[in-house]
Amino acid sequence: MEQIQQFLPFILIFVVMYFFMIRPQMQKAKKEKKFASELKKGDRVVTKSGLHGKVFDFSEKNNAVIIETGSGKLTYDKSAISLEMSQKLNTPTDKK
């Protein structure tokens, strides 16, 4: 019993770290992966570097997406598409 009490603070620290740091990061990664897999032609997206465009086509061989911008077409990795910024771009805003 005394040995368990000795390691209890370490176990408690790990549990707190898991619920406040590790688990939310895993959930965010899962959402981003789902978002990237559900992209379709015509979706308006924003890359993590800030490039705005529309999905033109996909390159399954390279796991990439071809984005059409005002100046041409660019190929980006699917992981470079920002979930948060793309959602902000696509949400309707109430203008009064």
C-alpha positions as CSV (number, residue, x, y, z in Angstrom):
1,M,0.0,0.0,0.0
2,E,2.8,2.3,0.8
3,Q,4.4,1.8,-2.6
4,I,1.1,2.8,-4.3
5,Q,1.0,6.0,-2.3
6,Q,4.5,6.8,-3.3
7,F,3.6,6.7,-7.0
8,L,0.1,8.3,-6.6
9,P,1.3,11.9,-7.4
10,F,3.0,10.7,-10.7
11,I,-0.1,8.7,-11.7
12,L,-2.3,11.8,-10.9
13,I,0.0,14.0,-13.0
14,F,-0.2,11.6,-15.9
15,V,-4.0,11.4,-15.8
16,V,-4.3,15.2,-15.7
17,M,-1.8,15.6,-18.6
18,Y,-3.8,13.0,-20.6
19,F,-7.1,14.7,-20.2
20,F,-5.9,18.3,-20.6
21,M,-3.1,17.9,-23.3
22,I,-2.9,14.5,-25.0
23,R,-6.6,13.7,-25.5
24,P,-7.7,17.1,-27.0
25,Q,-4.7,17.0,-29.4
26,M,-5.7,13.5,-30.5
27,Q,-9.3,14.6,-31.1
28,K,-8.1,17.7,-33.1
29,A,-5.9,15.5,-35.3
30,K,-8.9,13.1,-35.9
31,K,-11.1,16.0,-36.9
32,E,-8.5,17.4,-39.3
33,K,-8.0,14.0,-40.9
34,K,-11.8,13.6,-41.3
35,F,-12.0,17.1,-42.8
36,A,-9.2,16.3,-45.3
37,S,-10.8,13.1,-46.4
38,E,-14.2,14.7,-46.9
39,L,-12.9,17.5,-49.2
40,K,-14.7,17.6,-52.6
41,K,-14.3,19.6,-55.8
42,G,-15.6,23.1,-55.5
43,D,-15.0,23.5,-51.7
44,R,-13.5,26.8,-50.7
45,V,-10.4,26.3,-48.5
46,V,-7.6,28.1,-46.8
47,T,-4.2,26.6,-46.4
48,K,-2.2,26.9,-43.2
49,S,0.0,29.4,-44.9
50,G,-3.0,31.6,-45.7
51,L,-3.6,30.8,-49.3
52,H,-7.3,31.1,-50.3
53,G,-8.7,29.1,-53.1
54,K,-11.2,26.5,-54.4
55,V,-10.5,22.8,-54.7
56,F,-10.1,22.0,-58.4
57,D,-9.0,18.4,-58.3
58,F,-7.2,15.7,-56.3
59,S,-4.0,13.8,-56.8
60,E,-4.5,10.5,-54.9
61,K,-1.0,9.4,-56.0
62,N,0.6,12.2,-53.9
63,N,-2.2,12.6,-51.4
64,A,-2.5,16.1,-52.6
65,V,-5.1,18.6,-53.6
66,I,-5.0,21.0,-56.5
67,I,-6.3,24.4,-55.5
68,E,-7.4,27.0,-58.0
69,T,-6.6,30.6,-57.1
70,G,-6.9,33.9,-58.8
71,S,-3.4,33.5,-60.3
72,G,-3.5,29.8,-61.3
73,K,-3.6,26.3,-60.0
74,L,-1.3,25.1,-57.1
75,T,-0.8,21.6,-55.7
76,Y,-0.8,21.3,-51.9
77,D,-0.6,18.4,-49.6
78,K,-4.0,17.6,-48.0
79,S,-2.5,18.1,-44.5
80,A,-1.7,21.8,-45.5
81,I,-5.4,22.6,-45.5
82,S,-6.4,24.4,-42.4
83,L,-9.6,23.1,-40.7
84,E,-10.3,26.2,-38.6
85,M,-9.7,28.8,-41.2
86,S,-11.6,26.9,-43.9
87,Q,-14.6,26.6,-41.6
88,K,-14.5,30.3,-40.8
89,L,-14.4,31.1,-44.6
90,N,-17.4,28.9,-45.2
91,T,-19.6,29.9,-42.3
92,P,-22.3,32.4,-43.3
93,T,-22.1,35.7,-41.3
94,D,-25.0,37.9,-40.4
95,K,-24.4,41.4,-41.8
96,K,-26.7,44.0,-40.4
